[in-house]
Amino acid sequence: MLRRLTMSEAICAGALCLFAIGTARAEDPAAKERENVYKAAVARANAEYKAQKDACDAKQGNDKDVCVEQAKANRDKAQADAKAALKSGDAMANARDTKLEAQFKVAKERCDALSGDAKEACVKEAKARYGQ
């Protein structure tokens, strides 16, 4: 027969689980290496994003908006790849979805330069192309 845990027992059990998970991960040198590679990739993606975004300052109007969205998309894709390398399985699907969403945002931003039926057709095509 099972009994209900008190709040303090539940908190202690949760803390023990977190400690056990943290200890197991800390002892795995491969996991530590993957985490270091992930952190380096994220830092590189953020640095590249900043450089690309700074380069967009020379542009104006919609060209600048597209440039900034492309920089964000490049960063998001790089971070998604890094996360996928850190984890597996679901992370690969998540990375694919993040990439598609980032590319959709760029395509949608490009559509902002258009108006009327052309803009609607552009957005519709972008939605179809990137599964949105």
N, C-alpha and C positions, 0 to 999 in steps of 0.2 A: 504494500500500500504506500502510495506517495503522499508526502505532506507538503504543504506550501512553505516556501522559504520566507523568513522575515525579511524586511527591507535591508537590514544590516548584513544578513547572510547572503542575500542576492548581490549586494555591493561587493562583499568580500569575494564571492565566487567570480564575479565579473573581473575584479582586479587580478585574481589569480590567473584567469584565462588570458588576460592581456599580458601579464608578466610572462606566462609560459610562451605565448606567441612571440613576444619580443625577444626572449632568451633564445628560442629556436632560430629566429631569423638572425640574431646577432652572431650565432655560432656558425652559420652557413657562409663561408667565404665567397661562394659564387653569388649569393644574394647581395652581399655587401658590394661586390664588384659591379653587379648589375645596377645597384642603386647609385654608385659613384658615376657610372657611365650615363645613367638617366639624368642625374643632376648636372653633369657637364653638358649634355645635349640640350637641356632646358636653358641653361645659362647661355649657350651659344645661340639658341633660337631667339632668346630675348635680346641679345646683343645685335643679331642680324636684323631683327624687327626694328630696333631703335635706329640703326643706320639707314634702313630702307625708308622708315617714316621720316627721318630727317631729310632724305633726298626728295621726298614728296613736297617739301616746303617750297620748292622752286616752281611748282605747278599751281594752277588756279582752277577754281570751279569744279566741274564734274571730273576733270582729269585728275585733280588732287584727291577727290573723294575715292575714285577708282584706285589710285595709287596707294592710298592709306588702307583700303579694304584688301588689296592684294598683299600688302605687307602683313596685315593681320592674318590673312589666310595662310601665307607662308609660315608664319610663327605657329599658328594653330596646327598646321600639318606636321611641322617638325616636332612639336610637343606631343602630338598624338602618336607619331612614330616612336618617340622616346618612351612613351608610356606603354606602347604595345611591346616594345623590346623588353621593358621591365616585367611586364606581366604576359600572359598568353591567353589563348582562347577568346573569352569575351572582349578582352582589350583590343584584339585585332579587329573585331567587328565594330567596336566603339571608335577605333581610329579611322576606319573606313567611313563611318557616319560623320565624324567630325570633319574629315577632309571634304566630303560631299557638301556638307553644310557651309563650310568656308568658301568653297568654289561657287556655291549658289549665291552667297552674299556678294561676291565679286561680280557675278553675272547680273544680278539684280541691280547693283550699283551702276553698271554699264547701261542698263535699260533706262536709268533716270535721265540720260541725255536725250531720250526720245520723248514723244508725246502722242496722245491719242491712241489710235488703233495699233500703231507701230510699237508703242510702249507696252500695250496689253499683250501683243503677240510675242514680244521679247520676253516678258515676264513668264508667259505661258510656256514658251520654249525652255526657259531656264528651269522652271519647275519640273518639266518633263525630263529634262536632261539630268538633273541632279536629284530626282526622286523626292521632291518636296511637296 
